[in-house]
Amino acid sequence: MAKNTTSKDSGHTAIARALNLPVSTKQCVEICRSLRFKDISYAKKFVEEVSLLKRAVPYKRSVMNIAHKAGMSAGRYPQKAAKEILRLLKSVEANAQAKGLDVSNLKITKILANRASIPLTGGRHGGATKRTHVEVEVREKFAKKKAEAKKVESMVKETAAKEIKEAAPAAQQEIKSEIKPEIKTEIKHDHKPEIKSAKPVHNAEPSSEELLRRAQQKAAELKKREKEQKETNEVSDLYEQLKKKGSLRSAGGRK
């Protein structure tokens, strides 16, 4: 008997597989039908109650000679299969947590059971045993909305960075022209120069935070000037149009 669980690295999903489980494929199919498109918390609680004989699994496909249960037409308590699937659900939840997904908002998007190769055991009187492959995949409920919000945020950051990059060279050149080294010296009686109280030398490059702040300030001033110039041009164009239509009288024509 071999078991194996793997995780799929893709976006907001996580996957786990259990291979060659020694359980009935028919029972696993019925359990998977009840858990498909359900929350991971509900699925864990469901199979746990089935394993404790507190809740029956409704059978929709294999209903021959199966008795009715409370609240359903045909059902059973497949304890062994429920325990294996509970273990698999915990595994996929751990895979999702390792990928950084929100465990409280996981939804089962795919869960299925397939019949595995059946080994023969014993001698000539030995029979076949049961083997089943089970696979489950979970996804975050609000993954699409989160991705869209993240995309918009990245676009805003790129636009801001581009504007700052365009305005940074001019601002940096202006800042460099304003900075000059200032050192005060005094001459003693022996005529030897001595630095008494020297101010900090500004030969070094200013910090990136200071450049960024000044670049933003210069960019805002440039935008304000462009806006004022645009408004002035619009007003002058309106006056020219009014003069052409004769709506305005010249100052010399008035009495």
C-alpha positions as a LaTeX table, in Angstrom:
\begin{tabular}{lrrr}
\hline
Residue & $x$ (\AA) & $y$ (\AA) & $z$ (\AA) \\
\hline
Met1 & 0.00 & 0.00 & 0.00 \\
Ala2 & 1.52 & 3.32 & $-1.12$ \\
Lys3 & 0.32 & 6.80 & $-0.22$ \\
Asn4 & 1.48 & 10.04 & $-1.67$ \\
Thr5 & 0.40 & 13.67 & $-1.35$ \\
Thr6 & 1.59 & 16.46 & $-3.60$ \\
Ser7 & 0.89 & 20.18 & $-3.86$ \\
Lys8 & 0.24 & 22.16 & $-7.04$ \\
Asp9 & 1.89 & 25.56 & $-7.29$ \\
Ser10 & $-0.63$ & 27.74 & $-9.15$ \\
Gly11 & $-2.04$ & 31.06 & $-7.98$ \\
His12 & $-4.71$ & 30.88 & $-5.31$ \\
Thr13 & $-5.24$ & 27.11 & $-5.45$ \\
Ala14 & $-3.83$ & 24.13 & $-3.58$ \\
Ile15 & $-4.16$ & 20.46 & $-4.40$ \\
Ala16 & $-3.48$ & 17.14 & $-2.67$ \\
Arg17 & $-3.68$ & 13.53 & $-3.86$ \\
Ala18 & $-3.89$ & 10.24 & $-2.02$ \\
Leu19 & $-2.90$ & 7.22 & $-4.10$ \\
Asn20 & $-3.75$ & 3.56 & $-3.61$ \\
Leu21 & $-5.98$ & 4.00 & $-0.59$ \\
Pro22 & $-7.34$ & 0.66 & 0.73 \\
Val23 & $-10.98$ & 1.84 & 0.63 \\
Ser24 & $-14.01$ & 1.26 & $-1.58$ \\
Thr25 & $-14.17$ & 3.41 & $-4.72$ \\
Lys26 & $-17.97$ & 3.33 & $-4.63$ \\
Gln27 & $-18.09$ & 4.82 & $-1.14$ \\
Cys28 & $-15.48$ & 7.46 & $-1.98$ \\
Val29 & $-17.49$ & 8.55 & $-5.03$ \\
Glu30 & $-20.60$ & 9.11 & $-2.90$ \\
Ile31 & $-18.65$ & 11.06 & $-0.26$ \\
Cys32 & $-16.99$ & 13.23 & $-2.94$ \\
Arg33 & $-20.38$ & 14.07 & $-4.42$ \\
Ser34 & $-21.54$ & 15.37 & $-1.04$ \\
Leu35 & $-18.40$ & 17.50 & $-0.52$ \\
Arg36 & $-17.98$ & 19.04 & $-3.98$ \\
Phe37 & $-18.19$ & 22.90 & $-4.04$ \\
Lys38 & $-18.46$ & 23.05 & $-0.25$ \\
Asp39 & $-16.32$ & 24.98 & 2.25 \\
Ile40 & $-13.34$ & 23.14 & 3.67 \\
Ser41 & $-14.62$ & 23.61 & 7.23 \\
Tyr42 & $-18.00$ & 22.07 & 6.35 \\
Ala43 & $-16.34$ & 19.16 & 4.54 \\
Lys44 & $-14.10$ & 18.33 & 7.51 \\
Lys45 & $-17.03$ & 18.43 & 9.91 \\
Phe46 & $-19.14$ & 16.27 & 7.56 \\
Val47 & $-16.64$ & 13.42 & 7.19 \\
Glu48 & $-15.79$ & 13.55 & 10.89 \\
Glu49 & $-19.46$ & 13.03 & 11.78 \\
Val50 & $-19.70$ & 10.20 & 9.26 \\
Ser51 & $-16.69$ & 8.46 & 10.82 \\
Leu52 & $-18.36$ & 8.75 & 14.26 \\
Leu53 & $-21.70$ & 7.32 & 12.94 \\
Lys54 & $-23.47$ & 10.61 & 13.65 \\
Arg55 & $-24.35$ & 11.41 & 10.03 \\
Ala56 & $-25.13$ & 9.28 & 7.00 \\
Val57 & $-23.84$ & 9.84 & 3.48 \\
Pro58 & $-26.67$ & 10.04 & 0.90 \\
Tyr59 & $-26.20$ & 7.51 & $-1.92$ \\
Lys60 & $-27.32$ & 8.69 & $-5.36$ \\
Arg61 & $-25.60$ & 6.21 & $-7.69$ \\
Ser62 & $-25.27$ & 2.88 & $-5.92$ \\
Val63 & $-28.66$ & 2.45 & $-4.30$ \\
Met64 & $-29.31$ & $-1.25$ & $-4.81$ \\
Asn65 & $-30.26$ & $-2.98$ & $-1.52$ \\
Ile66 & $-29.36$ & 0.09 & 0.56 \\
Ala67 & $-31.73$ & 1.04 & 3.37 \\
His68 & $-33.22$ & 4.47 & 3.88 \\
Lys69 & $-31.75$ & 6.80 & 6.50 \\
Ala70 & $-33.24$ & 9.77 & 8.34 \\
Gly71 & $-33.69$ & 12.72 & 5.99 \\
Met72 & $-32.67$ & 10.83 & 2.82 \\
Ser73 & $-33.80$ & 8.00 & 0.59 \\
Ala74 & $-30.69$ & 5.77 & 0.71 \\
Gly75 & $-27.54$ & 6.20 & 2.72 \\
Arg76 & $-24.76$ & 4.55 & 4.71 \\
Tyr77 & $-21.92$ & 5.26 & 7.17 \\
Pro78 & $-18.65$ & 4.54 & 5.29 \\
Gln79 & $-16.35$ & 5.04 & 8.26 \\
Lys80 & $-13.08$ & 3.84 & 6.72 \\
Ala81 & $-13.43$ & 5.94 & 3.57 \\
Ala82 & $-14.49$ & 8.97 & 5.64 \\
Lys83 & $-11.35$ & 8.74 & 7.80 \\
Glu84 & $-9.07$ & 8.62 & 4.76 \\
Ile85 & $-10.80$ & 11.58 & 3.11 \\
Leu86 & $-10.63$ & 13.56 & 6.37 \\
Arg87 & $-6.87$ & 12.97 & 6.39 \\
Leu88 & $-6.67$ & 14.17 & 2.78 \\
Leu89 & $-8.67$ & 17.34 & 3.56 \\
Lys90 & $-6.28$ & 18.18 & 6.38 \\
Ser91 & $-3.37$ & 17.65 & 3.99 \\
Val92 & $-4.73$ & 20.03 & 1.34 \\
Glu93 & $-5.48$ & 22.59 & 4.04 \\
Ala94 & $-1.85$ & 22.41 & 5.19 \\
Asn95 & $-0.67$ & 22.83 & 1.58 \\
Ala96 & $-2.85$ & 25.94 & 1.21 \\
Gln97 & $-1.48$ & 27.39 & 4.44 \\
Ala98 & 2.08 & 26.75 & 3.28 \\
Lys99 & 1.35 & 28.73 & 0.10 \\
Gly100 & 0.06 & 31.68 & 2.15 \\
Leu101 & $-3.65$ & 31.28 & 1.34 \\
Asp102 & $-6.43$ & 32.27 & 3.72 \\
Val103 & $-7.46$ & 28.95 & 5.29 \\
Ser104 & $-10.80$ & 30.34 & 6.55 \\
Asn105 & $-11.94$ & 31.17 & 2.97 \\
Leu106 & $-11.13$ & 27.91 & 1.18 \\
Lys107 & $-13.67$ & 26.22 & $-1.08$ \\
Ile108 & $-13.45$ & 22.77 & $-2.65$ \\
Thr109 & $-13.49$ & 23.24 & $-6.42$ \\
Lys110 & $-12.57$ & 19.69 & $-7.40$ \\
Ile111 & $-12.78$ & 16.38 & $-5.55$ \\
Leu112 & $-12.95$ & 13.03 & $-7.27$ \\
Ala113 & $-12.24$ & 9.35 & $-6.69$ \\
Asn114 & $-10.87$ & 6.91 & $-9.29$ \\
Arg115 & $-10.34$ & 3.19 & $-9.15$ \\
Ala116 & $-6.68$ & 2.21 & $-8.86$ \\
Ser117 & $-4.92$ & $-0.93$ & $-10.03$ \\
Ile118 & $-6.06$ & $-3.88$ & $-7.87$ \\
Pro119 & $-3.28$ & $-6.19$ & $-6.63$ \\
Leu120 & $-3.96$ & $-9.88$ & $-6.01$ \\
Thr121 & $-3.00$ & $-11.17$ & $-2.58$ \\
Gly122 & $-2.62$ & $-14.62$ & $-1.08$ \\
Gly123 & $-2.38$ & $-17.89$ & $-2.94$ \\
Arg124 & $-4.78$ & $-19.55$ & $-5.33$ \\
His125 & $-7.68$ & $-18.97$ & $-2.92$ \\
Gly126 & $-6.75$ & $-15.29$ & $-2.38$ \\
Gly127 & $-8.92$ & $-12.53$ & $-3.78$ \\
Ala128 & $-8.51$ & $-8.99$ & $-4.95$ \\
Thr129 & $-8.28$ & $-6.04$ & $-2.59$ \\
Lys130 & $-9.69$ & $-2.50$ & $-2.88$ \\
Arg131 & $-7.58$ & 0.39 & $-4.08$ \\
Thr132 & $-8.68$ & 3.99 & $-4.80$ \\
His133 & $-7.08$ & 7.25 & $-5.91$ \\
Val134 & $-8.60$ & 10.43 & $-4.40$ \\
Glu135 & $-7.77$ & 13.97 & $-5.48$ \\
Val136 & $-8.97$ & 17.27 & $-3.98$ \\
Glu137 & $-8.37$ & 20.89 & $-5.00$ \\
Val138 & $-9.26$ & 24.02 & $-3.02$ \\
Arg139 & $-9.34$ & 27.70 & $-3.95$ \\
Glu140 & $-9.79$ & 30.98 & $-2.11$ \\
Lys141 & $-13.34$ & 32.35 & $-2.38$ \\
Phe142 & $-12.38$ & 35.95 & $-3.19$ \\
Ala143 & $-9.23$ & 35.22 & $-5.18$ \\
Lys144 & $-10.44$ & 37.05 & $-8.33$ \\
Lys145 & $-11.31$ & 40.27 & $-6.47$ \\
Lys146 & $-7.97$ & 40.22 & $-4.64$ \\
Ala147 & $-6.09$ & 39.78 & $-7.92$ \\
Glu148 & $-7.92$ & 42.72 & $-9.54$ \\
Ala149 & $-7.25$ & 44.98 & $-6.54$ \\
Lys150 & $-3.58$ & 44.00 & $-6.58$ \\
Lys151 & $-3.36$ & 44.74 & $-10.31$ \\
Val152 & $-4.86$ & 48.23 & $-9.88$ \\
Glu153 & $-2.50$ & 48.96 & $-7.00$ \\
Ser154 & 0.53 & 47.93 & $-9.05$ \\
Met155 & $-0.59$ & 50.14 & $-11.96$ \\
Val156 & $-0.93$ & 53.15 & $-9.65$ \\
Lys157 & 2.54 & 52.51 & $-8.20$ \\
Glu158 & 4.08 & 52.21 & $-11.66$ \\
Thr159 & 2.49 & 55.48 & $-12.80$ \\
Ala160 & 3.73 & 57.34 & $-9.71$ \\
Ala161 & 7.22 & 55.90 & $-10.09$ \\
Lys162 & 7.31 & 56.93 & $-13.76$ \\
Glu163 & 6.32 & 60.52 & $-12.96$ \\
Ile164 & 8.92 & 60.75 & $-10.19$ \\
Lys165 & 11.59 & 59.29 & $-12.49$ \\
Glu166 & 10.84 & 61.89 & $-15.17$ \\
Ala167 & 10.99 & 64.80 & $-12.72$ \\
Ala168 & 13.99 & 63.50 & $-10.72$ \\
Pro169 & 16.89 & 64.55 & $-13.06$ \\
Ala170 & 15.84 & 68.21 & $-13.25$ \\
Ala171 & 15.22 & 68.39 & $-9.51$ \\
Gln172 & 18.54 & 66.69 & $-8.72$ \\
Gln173 & 20.43 & 69.13 & $-10.96$ \\
Glu174 & 18.77 & 72.08 & $-9.28$ \\
Ile175 & 19.55 & 70.72 & $-5.81$ \\
Lys176 & 23.20 & 70.14 & $-6.71$ \\
Ser177 & 23.57 & 73.73 & $-7.96$ \\
Glu178 & 22.28 & 75.09 & $-4.64$ \\
Ile179 & 24.61 & 73.01 & $-2.43$ \\
Lys180 & 28.07 & 74.55 & $-1.78$ \\
Pro181 & 30.74 & 73.57 & 0.76 \\
Glu182 & 31.14 & 76.04 & 3.64 \\
Ile183 & 34.14 & 75.82 & 5.98 \\
Lys184 & 35.15 & 78.48 & 8.45 \\
Thr185 & 38.85 & 78.86 & 9.31 \\
Glu186 & 40.71 & 81.03 & 11.78 \\
Ile187 & 44.36 & 82.05 & 11.85 \\
Lys188 & 46.11 & 82.03 & 15.23 \\
His189 & 49.12 & 84.10 & 16.33 \\
Asp190 & 51.54 & 81.61 & 14.86 \\
His191 & 49.82 & 82.11 & 11.49 \\
Lys192 & 48.66 & 78.49 & 11.25 \\
Pro193 & 45.15 & 77.98 & 9.83 \\
Glu194 & 42.86 & 75.95 & 12.04 \\
Ile195 & 39.35 & 74.72 & 11.47 \\
Lys196 & 37.37 & 75.92 & 14.48 \\
Ser197 & 33.71 & 75.30 & 13.90 \\
Ala198 & 33.23 & 73.82 & 10.48 \\
Lys199 & 29.75 & 73.34 & 9.16 \\
Pro200 & 28.91 & 69.96 & 7.68 \\
Val201 & 30.27 & 69.60 & 4.18 \\
His202 & 27.62 & 68.97 & 1.58 \\
Asn203 & 29.91 & 67.46 & $-1.05$ \\
Ala204 & 28.28 & 64.08 & $-0.59$ \\
Glu205 & 25.26 & 63.13 & $-2.61$ \\
Pro206 & 21.91 & 63.90 & $-0.91$ \\
Ser207 & 19.88 & 60.99 & 0.34 \\
Ser208 & 17.34 & 59.27 & $-1.90$ \\
Glu209 & 14.49 & 60.31 & 0.41 \\
Glu210 & 15.49 & 63.99 & 0.12 \\
Leu211 & 15.78 & 63.74 & $-3.67$ \\
Leu212 & 12.40 & 62.02 & $-3.90$ \\
Arg213 & 10.74 & 64.69 & $-1.75$ \\
Arg214 & 12.21 & 67.56 & $-3.75$ \\
Ala215 & 11.40 & 65.87 & $-7.04$ \\
Gln216 & 7.78 & 65.49 & $-6.00$ \\
Gln217 & 7.66 & 69.14 & $-4.96$ \\
Lys218 & 9.14 & 70.29 & $-8.28$ \\
Ala219 & 6.77 & 68.08 & $-10.24$ \\
Ala220 & 3.78 & 69.55 & $-8.38$ \\
Glu221 & 4.99 & 73.09 & $-9.13$ \\
Leu222 & 5.44 & 72.28 & $-12.82$ \\
Lys223 & 1.95 & 70.82 & $-13.04$ \\
Lys224 & 0.48 & 73.88 & $-11.33$ \\
Arg225 & 2.25 & 76.23 & $-13.77$ \\
Glu226 & 1.10 & 74.20 & $-16.76$ \\
Lys227 & $-2.49$ & 74.30 & $-15.49$ \\
Glu228 & $-2.39$ & 78.10 & $-15.01$ \\
Gln229 & $-0.87$ & 78.60 & $-18.47$ \\
Lys230 & $-3.56$ & 76.39 & $-20.00$ \\
Glu231 & $-6.37$ & 78.35 & $-18.31$ \\
Thr232 & $-4.85$ & 81.67 & $-19.47$ \\
Asn233 & $-4.67$ & 80.44 & $-23.05$ \\
Glu234 & $-8.30$ & 79.29 & $-22.91$ \\
Val235 & $-9.46$ & 82.72 & $-21.69$ \\
Ser236 & $-7.51$ & 84.52 & $-24.42$ \\
Asp237 & $-8.98$ & 82.20 & $-27.06$ \\
Leu238 & $-12.49$ & 82.97 & $-25.81$ \\
Tyr239 & $-11.83$ & 86.72 & $-26.05$ \\
Glu240 & $-10.53$ & 86.31 & $-29.62$ \\
Gln241 & $-13.66$ & 84.37 & $-30.62$ \\
Leu242 & $-15.90$ & 87.03 & $-29.10$ \\
Lys243 & $-14.06$ & 89.81 & $-30.96$ \\
Lys244 & $-14.46$ & 87.96 & $-34.25$ \\
Lys245 & $-18.22$ & 87.63 & $-33.70$ \\
Gly246 & $-18.50$ & 91.32 & $-32.76$ \\
Ser247 & $-19.79$ & 90.66 & $-29.27$ \\
Leu248 & $-17.06$ & 92.85 & $-27.74$ \\
Arg249 & $-16.63$ & 96.54 & $-28.48$ \\
Ser250 & $-13.27$ & 98.15 & $-28.59$ \\
Ala251 & $-12.37$ & 100.46 & $-25.75$ \\
Gly252 & $-12.09$ & 103.50 & $-28.09$ \\
Gly253 & $-15.62$ & 103.01 & $-29.49$ \\
Arg254 & $-17.31$ & 103.52 & $-26.13$ \\
Lys255 & $-18.44$ & 107.02 & $-25.10$ \\
\hline
\end{tabular}
